[in-house]
Amino acid sequence: MRRALDNILRLGVKELYSLRNDPVMVFLILYTFTVAIYTVANGVKTEVQNASVGIVDEDQSSLSRAFAAALLKPYFKEPQALPLAGIDAALDSGSQSFVIDIPPRFEADILSGRTPTLQISVDATSMTLAGNGTAYIQSIVAVELDRFLQQQGAVASPVNLAIRARFNPNLESSWFTAIMQIINNVTMLSMILAGAAVIREREHGTIEHLLVMPVTPIEIMLAKVWANGIVILAAVLVSLVVVVEGVLGVEISGSYALFALGTALFLFAMTSLGITLATIARSMPQFGLLAIPFFVVMNMLSGGVTPLEAMPASLRTIMFAAPSTHYTAFAQAVLMRGAGLGIVWPQLLATGAIGTALLGYALVRFRAAVAAAR
């Protein structure tokens, strides 16, 4: 046992030296966990910002002008006055994302107890902006209408809806995007680094050198797992403290130690998957093409981009076999909601079990590749 551990340690150190001498891979790691996270967190917005809106004011009343005045920056650009005949042209050209049509006698009908209709035309090609912006405008119209009725002495609504957002009080998308970008980067790099290490051994001919040494395939594999895993784990923790919490100002609620434990288990699973893919591919380009579908599926369907509850039941069942599904739920619970071990232990257990299964299959594949190389 002591000899095996010594072999795993020394082979892992060899992997670290190989990585240090690969400037492209080092640059990829540094860029992925610094610049990429910062630019994506600040560039990808789900909330409404600088949305263009046009107003067709056929009423020309104080209430209609109040609607226009309530559309403020930075959520909306200054509203543009449009004629009724210009609605289609504004939406077709993309110059306006929203057009509010206030009909004639709108204020008078409100005061007389009638129920006039206010039309909001939306360019839904920008789906997220359309959905969130429509909700913003509806809220603004409701607030202004309630204020107008109170000024006119009308009875206010007996219901006062108070919304309190937990874990992200200002609903800033950068908080969510930054953490999800870390999860996606861990998924991608853990596969790439481990798989590239195996491919590099084969292309450089050093796999033959290892075969004549008193080491076993499991020792070679575990060395690649811990060496590549510890590099990514260190990069993740530094990025979380310096970029996410320091530069972006995201409030991390949970324990760094618990997050590091879950990330280590996830890296154990993903590096095993990367080694498996590397034993199937014959070259680095083949490995890259083989890894892309795995990364895209895990990125899009692990619960970070699309809620698992919104997926078909059969697809949801399949995705529970992916380690990224459990890691995404774990990371969100720990980092965003401050969950403890008593809450996230099922995700940790599932990730470890899937990682063990992937390691076993990778070992079978790796032994077959070693036997073929002999």
Backbone torsions as a table, in degrees:
resi	resn	phi	psi	omega
1	MET	NA	-44.0	-179.2
2	ARG	-63.3	-38.8	179.1
3	ARG	-66.5	-39.6	179.2
4	ALA	-64.2	-43.8	178.7
5	LEU	-63.3	-37.7	178.4
6	ASP	-65.5	-40.6	177.7
7	ASN	-63.5	-42.9	179.8
8	ILE	-63.1	-40.8	179.2
9	LEU	-63.9	-47.8	-176.9
10	ARG	-68.0	-39.4	177.5
11	LEU	-66.6	-35.0	176.8
12	GLY	-65.9	-39.4	176.8
13	VAL	-63.3	-37.7	175.8
14	LYS	-60.3	-39.7	177.9
15	GLU	-62.9	-40.2	179.3
16	LEU	-64.9	-39.4	177.0
17	TYR	-65.4	-39.4	178.4
18	SER	-63.6	-40.7	178.6
19	LEU	-66.3	-39.5	179.6
20	ARG	-62.6	-32.1	-179.3
21	ASN	-87.3	7.9	177.3
22	ASP	-111.7	89.2	-173.8
23	PRO	-63.6	-31.9	179.8
24	VAL	-64.6	-44.7	-179.6
25	MET	-68.2	-38.6	177.5
26	VAL	-62.7	-43.5	177.7
27	PHE	-62.5	-39.9	179.9
28	LEU	-61.8	-43.4	179.9
29	ILE	-64.2	-47.2	-178.9
30	LEU	-63.0	-45.0	-179.0
31	TYR	-65.1	-43.0	-175.1
32	THR	-62.9	-37.3	-175.6
33	PHE	-100.3	11.2	175.8
34	THR	-129.8	-81.6	-174.8
35	VAL	-62.1	-43.1	-177.1
36	ALA	-62.9	-42.3	-179.8
37	ILE	-66.8	-43.3	-178.4
38	TYR	-64.4	-47.4	-176.4
39	THR	-67.8	-39.6	179.7
40	VAL	-68.0	-43.0	-178.8
41	ALA	-62.8	-36.5	-179.2
42	ASN	-88.4	-20.3	-175.6
43	GLY	-95.1	-30.9	-178.9
44	VAL	-92.9	111.2	-177.2
45	LYS	-117.4	132.6	173.9
46	THR	-103.4	-19.0	176.9
47	GLU	-83.0	163.9	-178.8
48	VAL	-74.9	131.5	178.5
49	GLN	-153.0	125.7	178.2
50	ASN	56.2	37.6	177.9
51	ALA	-75.6	137.2	178.7
52	SER	-84.3	135.1	-177.8
53	VAL	-140.3	135.3	176.3
54	GLY	-113.0	151.3	-178.9
55	ILE	-127.4	125.3	172.1
56	VAL	-100.1	99.5	-174.9
57	ASP	-97.3	92.7	177.5
58	GLU	-88.5	-5.3	-177.1
59	ASP	-96.6	-39.3	-179.3
60	GLN	53.5	48.2	-179.5
61	SER	-115.2	173.9	178.0
62	SER	-65.4	-33.9	178.7
63	LEU	-68.0	-42.6	179.7
64	SER	-66.1	-36.8	177.0
65	ARG	-69.2	-30.7	176.9
66	ALA	-66.7	-37.1	176.4
67	PHE	-60.0	-46.3	-178.8
68	ALA	-65.1	-40.2	-178.4
69	ALA	-68.8	-23.0	-177.6
70	ALA	-82.0	-11.3	178.2
71	LEU	-84.7	93.1	-168.9
72	LEU	-108.1	159.5	171.9
73	LYS	-73.4	155.7	1.2
74	PRO	-88.0	4.5	-178.3
75	TYR	-71.0	-43.5	-177.9
76	PHE	-126.9	150.6	169.2
77	LYS	-74.5	169.7	178.6
78	GLU	-60.6	126.2	-176.9
79	PRO	-59.1	140.9	179.2
80	GLN	-105.1	130.6	177.9
81	ALA	-73.5	132.3	-178.5
82	LEU	-129.6	149.3	171.0
83	PRO	-78.4	161.9	-179.1
84	LEU	-60.0	-38.0	-178.5
85	ALA	-74.1	-8.7	-176.3
86	GLY	-95.8	3.5	-177.6
87	ILE	-64.1	-51.0	-177.5
88	ASP	-61.7	-42.4	-179.0
89	ALA	-64.3	-38.9	-179.6
90	ALA	-65.7	-40.6	179.3
91	LEU	-75.1	-39.6	-179.5
92	ASP	-64.7	-37.7	-178.4
93	SER	-79.9	-14.3	-178.2
94	GLY	79.8	8.7	-179.4
95	SER	-73.2	-23.5	178.2
96	GLN	-128.9	132.3	175.8
97	SER	-84.2	-29.5	-179.7
98	PHE	-135.6	142.1	174.0
99	VAL	-131.9	122.9	179.9
100	ILE	-103.0	122.1	-179.9
101	ASP	-107.1	109.8	178.9
102	ILE	-98.1	113.6	-172.5
103	PRO	-71.8	164.9	175.9
104	PRO	-61.8	149.3	176.6
105	ARG	58.8	28.7	-179.2
106	PHE	-64.6	-48.5	-179.6
107	GLU	-65.4	-41.8	-179.4
108	ALA	-63.7	-39.5	178.5
109	ASP	-66.5	-37.2	177.5
110	ILE	-62.2	-45.2	-178.0
111	LEU	-68.7	-27.4	-179.2
112	SER	-88.5	3.0	176.7
113	GLY	88.9	4.9	177.8
114	ARG	-80.0	174.3	-179.9
115	THR	-121.8	80.1	179.3
116	PRO	-70.6	162.6	-178.2
117	THR	-109.0	130.1	175.0
118	LEU	-109.2	125.6	-173.9
119	GLN	-100.1	133.2	174.0
120	ILE	-119.0	113.0	177.5
121	SER	-95.2	133.1	-171.2
122	VAL	-126.3	136.0	171.2
123	ASP	-85.3	101.2	-173.3
124	ALA	-89.5	12.2	174.5
125	THR	-66.8	-30.4	171.3
126	SER	-95.2	90.1	-166.4
127	MET	-61.7	-47.2	-177.3
128	THR	-65.3	-45.2	178.4
129	LEU	-61.9	-40.3	-178.6
130	ALA	-63.8	-46.7	-178.5
131	GLY	-66.5	-50.5	-178.2
132	ASN	-69.2	-38.6	-179.4
133	GLY	-66.2	-38.9	177.3
134	THR	-62.4	-41.5	177.8
135	ALA	-64.0	-39.4	177.5
136	TYR	-61.0	-48.8	-176.8
137	ILE	-64.6	-41.9	177.5
138	GLN	-60.0	-41.1	178.6
139	SER	-65.2	-42.1	-179.9
140	ILE	-63.8	-44.8	179.7
141	VAL	-62.3	-41.9	-179.4
142	ALA	-64.7	-41.2	179.4
143	VAL	-65.5	-45.8	-178.9
144	GLU	-66.8	-37.4	178.9
145	LEU	-66.8	-40.4	178.0
146	ASP	-65.4	-40.9	178.0
147	ARG	-64.0	-40.8	179.9
148	PHE	-63.8	-43.3	-179.3
149	LEU	-65.5	-36.7	177.9
150	GLN	-66.5	-38.2	178.0
151	GLN	-65.8	-28.2	-180.0
152	GLN	-87.6	3.2	178.5
153	GLY	83.2	12.1	179.1
154	ALA	-77.2	159.6	179.4
155	VAL	-72.9	127.9	179.7
156	ALA	-73.2	161.4	179.1
157	SER	-63.2	135.3	179.9
158	PRO	-72.6	-9.3	-177.8
159	VAL	-106.6	128.4	175.8
160	ASN	-118.2	105.5	-176.2
161	LEU	-84.6	117.2	178.6
162	ALA	-109.2	120.6	-178.3
163	ILE	-107.9	125.1	177.7
164	ARG	-123.6	120.6	-178.3
165	ALA	-95.0	126.4	177.7
166	ARG	-96.8	152.7	174.3
167	PHE	73.3	-22.7	177.4
168	ASN	-151.3	74.2	-168.6
169	PRO	-56.5	-36.6	-178.0
170	ASN	-92.4	5.9	179.4
171	LEU	53.4	44.7	-179.1
172	GLU	-82.4	121.8	-177.7
173	SER	-66.7	-25.6	-178.4
174	SER	-63.2	-30.1	178.2
175	TRP	-63.6	-47.9	180.0
176	PHE	-68.5	-44.6	-175.1
177	THR	-64.1	-40.6	-178.6
178	ALA	-62.4	-45.9	-179.2
179	ILE	-68.0	-40.6	178.7
180	MET	-66.5	-31.9	178.2
181	GLN	-67.4	-37.1	175.4
182	ILE	-61.9	-45.2	179.4
183	ILE	-60.3	-44.7	-180.0
184	ASN	-64.8	-39.8	-179.6
185	ASN	-67.6	-37.9	176.4
186	VAL	-62.6	-43.2	179.1
187	THR	-60.3	-45.2	-176.8
188	MET	-70.6	-50.9	-173.3
189	LEU	-70.7	-33.0	-179.9
190	SER	-63.0	-39.5	176.0
191	MET	-68.1	-44.8	-174.6
192	ILE	-66.1	-47.3	-175.8
193	LEU	-63.8	-48.4	-178.4
194	ALA	-65.5	-45.0	179.7
195	GLY	-66.1	-40.4	179.1
196	ALA	-64.3	-32.9	178.8
197	ALA	-63.8	-41.6	178.3
198	VAL	-68.2	-44.9	179.5
199	ILE	-62.2	-40.3	-179.5
200	ARG	-63.0	-40.1	177.2
201	GLU	-59.8	-41.5	-177.7
202	ARG	-70.7	-43.8	-176.9
203	GLU	-70.0	-33.6	-179.5
204	HIS	-86.4	-6.4	179.0
205	GLY	79.3	6.6	-178.1
206	THR	-77.5	-13.0	177.2
207	ILE	-63.9	-33.6	177.3
208	GLU	-66.8	-35.3	177.9
209	HIS	-64.5	-39.8	179.8
210	LEU	-66.5	-31.2	-175.9
211	LEU	-69.5	-25.8	-179.8
212	VAL	-91.2	-1.8	177.3
213	MET	-91.8	158.1	-179.4
214	PRO	-78.3	59.6	178.5
215	VAL	-127.6	154.0	-178.7
216	THR	-105.2	161.3	178.3
217	PRO	-57.6	-37.5	-179.5
218	ILE	-66.0	-34.6	177.4
219	GLU	-67.3	-40.8	177.7
220	ILE	-63.0	-43.9	-179.1
221	MET	-65.0	-48.9	-177.8
222	LEU	-63.3	-32.0	176.9
223	ALA	-64.1	-42.3	178.7
224	LYS	-68.2	-35.7	-179.8
225	VAL	-64.4	-51.3	-174.6
226	TRP	-72.9	-35.8	-177.4
227	ALA	-67.3	-49.4	-179.6
228	ASN	-71.4	-34.5	179.0
229	GLY	-65.7	-40.5	-177.1
230	ILE	-69.8	-30.9	176.8
231	VAL	-65.1	-46.9	-179.3
232	ILE	-68.2	-40.1	179.4
233	LEU	-60.7	-43.1	177.9
234	ALA	-64.0	-42.1	179.2
235	ALA	-64.0	-38.2	179.9
236	VAL	-64.5	-47.2	-177.2
237	LEU	-66.2	-41.0	177.8
238	VAL	-64.9	-43.3	179.5
239	SER	-63.3	-39.2	-179.1
240	LEU	-63.9	-40.6	-177.6
241	VAL	-78.7	-47.1	-171.8
242	VAL	-81.9	-51.6	-172.8
243	VAL	-84.3	-55.6	-172.9
244	VAL	-70.5	-54.2	-176.6
245	GLU	-80.8	-38.8	-176.1
246	GLY	-79.6	-58.7	-174.1
247	VAL	-78.6	-47.0	-176.6
248	LEU	-82.9	-16.2	176.7
249	GLY	73.2	26.0	178.5
250	VAL	-77.2	134.1	179.1
251	GLU	-85.4	112.8	177.5
252	ILE	-88.4	121.1	-173.0
253	SER	-90.2	-29.3	-170.0
254	GLY	-97.9	-168.2	-175.9
255	SER	-87.8	130.1	175.6
256	TYR	-66.2	-37.5	-179.4
257	ALA	-63.4	-43.8	178.9
258	LEU	-65.9	-40.4	177.9
259	PHE	-64.2	-39.7	178.3
260	ALA	-63.2	-39.2	177.7
261	LEU	-62.6	-47.9	179.2
262	GLY	-64.0	-38.6	178.6
263	THR	-65.7	-38.8	178.0
264	ALA	-62.0	-42.7	177.4
265	LEU	-63.8	-40.5	179.2
266	PHE	-65.8	-41.0	177.8
267	LEU	-63.7	-37.2	175.6
268	PHE	-57.6	-43.3	179.9
269	ALA	-70.9	-45.6	-173.8
270	MET	-73.0	-36.0	176.2
271	THR	-66.6	-34.7	175.0
272	SER	-63.8	-40.0	176.2
273	LEU	-64.4	-40.5	178.6
274	GLY	-62.3	-40.0	177.9
275	ILE	-65.7	-40.0	178.0
276	THR	-59.8	-46.7	179.7
277	LEU	-64.2	-34.9	-179.9
278	ALA	-68.6	-29.2	177.2
279	THR	-75.5	-20.2	177.4
280	ILE	-84.3	-41.3	-178.3
281	ALA	-75.3	151.9	179.6
282	ARG	-101.9	-13.2	-178.9
283	SER	-151.7	170.3	-179.9
284	MET	-64.5	-42.3	176.3
285	PRO	-60.2	-40.3	177.9
286	GLN	-63.9	-40.5	178.9
287	PHE	-62.4	-42.5	178.6
288	GLY	-61.3	-44.1	179.1
289	LEU	-67.4	-32.7	179.7
290	LEU	-73.9	-33.3	-177.1
291	ALA	-76.8	-28.3	-175.6
292	ILE	-58.6	-49.7	179.9
293	PRO	-60.1	-38.6	179.1
294	PHE	-63.0	-44.6	-178.5
295	PHE	-66.5	-43.1	-177.8
296	VAL	-63.2	-44.8	-178.9
297	VAL	-64.0	-45.9	-179.0
298	MET	-68.3	-32.3	179.1
299	ASN	-69.1	-44.0	-173.7
300	MET	-84.0	-27.3	-169.1
301	LEU	-118.8	18.5	-178.9
302	SER	-94.3	3.8	177.6
303	GLY	102.3	-2.7	178.7
304	GLY	-86.3	-43.2	-179.7
305	VAL	-87.6	-47.4	-180.0
306	THR	-119.5	128.2	178.4
307	PRO	-59.1	139.6	-179.7
308	LEU	-59.9	-33.1	-178.4
309	GLU	-64.7	-22.7	-178.3
310	ALA	-87.1	-5.0	-178.2
311	MET	-87.9	157.2	171.6
312	PRO	-58.8	148.2	-175.6
313	ALA	-59.1	-39.5	-179.3
314	SER	-64.9	-42.7	179.2
315	LEU	-67.4	-38.6	178.5
316	ARG	-62.0	-39.4	178.5
317	THR	-64.6	-40.4	178.6
318	ILE	-64.4	-42.3	-176.4
319	MET	-69.8	-19.1	176.0
320	PHE	-70.0	-12.8	175.6
321	ALA	-86.5	-5.3	179.3
322	ALA	-93.6	133.7	-179.9
323	PRO	-65.3	-27.1	-178.7
324	SER	-65.6	-29.2	178.5
325	THR	-63.3	-45.4	-179.1
326	HIS	-73.6	-35.2	179.7
327	TYR	-69.3	-38.0	177.2
328	THR	-61.0	-46.8	177.7
329	ALA	-62.9	-40.0	179.2
330	PHE	-64.0	-49.9	-176.6
331	ALA	-63.8	-42.1	178.5
332	GLN	-63.7	-40.3	-178.6
333	ALA	-66.9	-42.5	-176.6
334	VAL	-75.3	-51.9	-172.8
335	LEU	-75.8	-37.5	-174.8
336	MET	-93.4	-39.3	-174.0
337	ARG	-108.3	-0.5	177.0
338	GLY	67.7	31.3	-178.3
339	ALA	-68.4	148.6	178.5
340	GLY	-101.3	-176.9	-177.7
341	LEU	-61.8	-33.8	-179.3
342	GLY	-64.0	-18.8	-179.6
343	ILE	-98.2	-39.4	-171.2
344	VAL	-98.6	4.9	-178.8
345	TRP	-60.5	-32.9	176.9
346	PRO	-61.7	-39.0	178.2
347	GLN	-66.7	-39.0	177.8
348	LEU	-64.6	-43.7	179.9
349	LEU	-63.3	-44.2	-179.7
350	ALA	-65.2	-41.9	179.1
351	THR	-63.2	-42.8	178.3
352	GLY	-64.3	-40.3	-179.9
353	ALA	-66.0	-44.2	178.5
354	ILE	-65.2	-39.3	177.9
355	GLY	-62.1	-40.5	178.6
356	THR	-64.1	-41.4	178.1
357	ALA	-64.6	-41.9	178.8
358	LEU	-66.2	-37.8	178.2
359	LEU	-63.8	-42.2	178.5
360	GLY	-61.9	-44.2	179.6
361	TYR	-67.8	-39.0	177.9
362	ALA	-62.8	-37.1	179.0
363	LEU	-64.3	-41.2	177.6
364	VAL	-61.3	-46.3	179.7
365	ARG	-65.0	-41.3	-177.5
366	PHE	-67.3	-40.0	177.2
367	ARG	-62.9	-38.0	178.4
368	ALA	-66.7	-38.8	178.8
369	ALA	-68.0	-37.9	177.8
370	VAL	-66.3	-41.7	178.6
371	ALA	-62.2	-38.9	178.6
372	ALA	-67.2	-34.2	-179.4
373	ALA	-71.2	-26.7	178.6
374	ARG	-68.0	NA	NA
